[in-house]
Amino acid sequence: MQFHIYCNQKNIDSLHQDAIKEFEKRLSAYCSTTLHLSPVLSSEFMKPNHHYIHVINAPSTYSSEEFAAYLHEIQLGGTSVVHILIGYSETDCHEGLSPLPDDNALHPIAITKMQLSHETQTLLLYEQLYRGYTILQGKTYHK
């Protein structure tokens, strides 16, 4: 599975970058990830059969086990490319990604209800992806 993660930032500080690189290295056994830093979304990556996730601030949508099951469901549905949008308003998403394949194409999820920086939300998302894949593989997350 291939994840394109879009963060509404021009750059990310070195501490967050180092942590993200560590999770990218760990995730490489399960999937590929590409981080895109851009304050503007573009519809150039809009393709049929891609999955679109919008990270929002709200009470957490999934437990770790439920998130792992959600990833598994996406894979079973035949989707191999997932686009995850962090730090963009709903308006930004719908205008930048227009036309979306259908009204339900942008799936909102929340990883925390706290108001965090976009770069911290990005780091948390990488951690959740890694946690989800280790759960799916039956591996112990904490070493």
C-alpha positions as CSV (number, residue, x, y, z in Angstrom):
1,M,0.0,0.0,0.0
2,Q,1.2,3.5,-0.8
3,F,0.4,6.5,1.5
4,H,0.8,10.1,0.3
5,I,0.6,12.3,3.4
6,Y,-0.1,16.0,2.7
7,C,0.7,18.5,5.5
8,N,-0.4,22.1,5.4
9,Q,3.1,23.3,6.2
10,K,6.0,24.9,4.2
11,N,8.5,23.0,6.3
12,I,8.8,20.8,9.4
13,D,11.3,21.3,12.3
14,S,14.2,19.0,12.5
15,L,13.0,17.1,15.6
16,H,9.7,16.2,13.9
17,Q,11.6,15.4,10.7
18,D,13.9,12.9,12.5
19,A,10.9,11.2,14.2
20,I,9.0,11.0,11.0
21,K,12.1,9.5,9.2
22,E,12.3,6.8,11.9
23,F,8.7,5.9,11.4
24,E,9.1,5.9,7.6
25,K,12.0,3.4,8.1
26,R,9.9,1.2,10.3
27,L,6.9,1.4,8.0
28,S,8.9,0.5,4.9
29,A,8.5,-3.2,5.9
30,Y,4.7,-2.8,5.4
31,C,4.0,0.0,3.0
32,S,5.5,3.1,1.3
33,T,5.0,6.6,2.6
34,T,5.6,10.0,0.9
35,L,5.3,13.2,2.8
36,H,4.2,16.3,0.8
37,L,4.6,19.7,2.5
38,S,2.2,22.2,0.8
39,P,-0.1,24.9,1.9
40,V,-2.2,24.4,-1.3
41,L,-3.8,21.1,-2.5
42,S,-3.8,20.2,-6.1
43,S,-6.2,17.9,-7.9
44,E,-3.3,16.4,-10.0
45,F,-3.3,13.3,-7.9
46,M,-7.0,12.6,-8.2
47,K,-7.5,9.2,-9.6
48,P,-10.2,6.6,-9.5
49,N,-9.8,3.8,-6.9
50,H,-7.7,6.0,-4.6
51,H,-8.7,6.5,-1.0
52,Y,-8.8,10.0,0.6
53,I,-8.6,10.6,4.3
54,H,-9.0,14.0,6.0
55,V,-7.5,14.3,9.5
56,I,-9.7,16.5,11.6
57,N,-9.7,17.7,15.2
58,A,-12.3,15.9,17.1
59,P,-12.5,13.1,19.7
60,S,-10.5,10.1,18.4
61,T,-12.4,8.2,15.7
62,Y,-10.7,4.8,16.2
63,S,-8.9,2.9,18.8
64,S,-5.6,1.5,17.7
65,E,-7.2,-1.9,16.9
66,E,-10.1,-0.2,15.1
67,F,-7.6,1.8,13.0
68,A,-5.7,-1.4,12.1
69,A,-9.0,-2.9,11.0
70,Y,-9.8,0.2,9.0
71,L,-6.4,-0.1,7.2
72,H,-7.1,-3.8,6.5
73,E,-10.6,-2.9,5.1
74,I,-9.0,-0.4,2.7
75,Q,-6.6,-3.1,1.5
76,L,-9.3,-5.7,1.1
77,G,-11.3,-3.2,-1.0
78,G,-8.5,-3.3,-3.6
79,T,-7.2,0.2,-2.9
80,S,-3.4,0.5,-3.1
81,V,-3.0,4.3,-2.9
82,V,-4.2,6.4,0.0
83,H,-4.0,10.2,0.3
84,I,-4.1,11.6,3.8
85,L,-4.7,15.4,4.3
86,I,-3.6,17.1,7.5
87,G,-4.2,20.7,8.5
88,Y,-6.5,21.6,5.6
89,S,-10.0,23.0,6.1
90,E,-12.9,21.0,4.6
91,T,-13.3,23.9,2.1
92,D,-9.6,23.6,1.1
93,C,-10.1,19.9,0.6
94,H,-13.2,20.1,-1.6
95,E,-11.8,23.1,-3.6
96,G,-8.3,21.7,-4.0
97,L,-9.5,18.2,-4.8
98,S,-12.4,19.1,-7.0
99,P,-13.9,17.1,-8.5
100,L,-13.9,14.4,-5.9
101,P,-15.1,11.1,-7.3
102,D,-18.2,11.2,-5.1
103,D,-19.5,13.0,-2.1
104,N,-18.3,10.4,0.3
105,A,-14.8,10.1,-1.2
106,L,-13.2,12.2,1.6
107,H,-13.2,10.1,4.8
108,P,-12.8,12.2,7.9
109,I,-10.9,10.7,10.8
110,A,-9.6,12.1,14.1
111,I,-6.5,11.0,15.9
112,T,-6.8,13.4,18.9
113,K,-9.2,16.0,20.0
114,M,-6.3,18.2,21.2
115,Q,-5.4,21.2,19.1
116,L,-1.9,20.3,17.9
117,S,0.4,21.8,15.3
118,H,0.1,20.2,11.8
119,E,3.6,18.8,12.1
120,T,2.7,17.1,15.4
121,Q,-0.5,15.7,13.9
122,T,1.6,14.4,11.0
123,L,4.0,12.7,13.4
124,L,1.1,11.1,15.3
125,L,-0.4,9.9,12.0
126,Y,2.9,8.1,11.2
127,E,2.9,6.6,14.6
128,Q,-0.7,5.4,14.2
129,L,0.1,3.9,10.8
130,Y,3.0,2.0,12.3
131,R,0.9,0.9,15.3
132,G,-1.9,-0.3,12.9
133,Y,0.5,-2.3,10.8
134,T,2.2,-4.0,13.8
135,I,-1.3,-4.9,15.1
136,L,-2.2,-6.4,11.7
137,Q,1.0,-8.4,11.7
138,G,0.4,-9.7,15.2
139,K,3.6,-8.1,16.5
140,T,4.1,-6.4,19.8
141,Y,4.1,-2.6,19.3
142,H,6.2,-1.7,22.4
143,K,9.7,-3.1,22.6
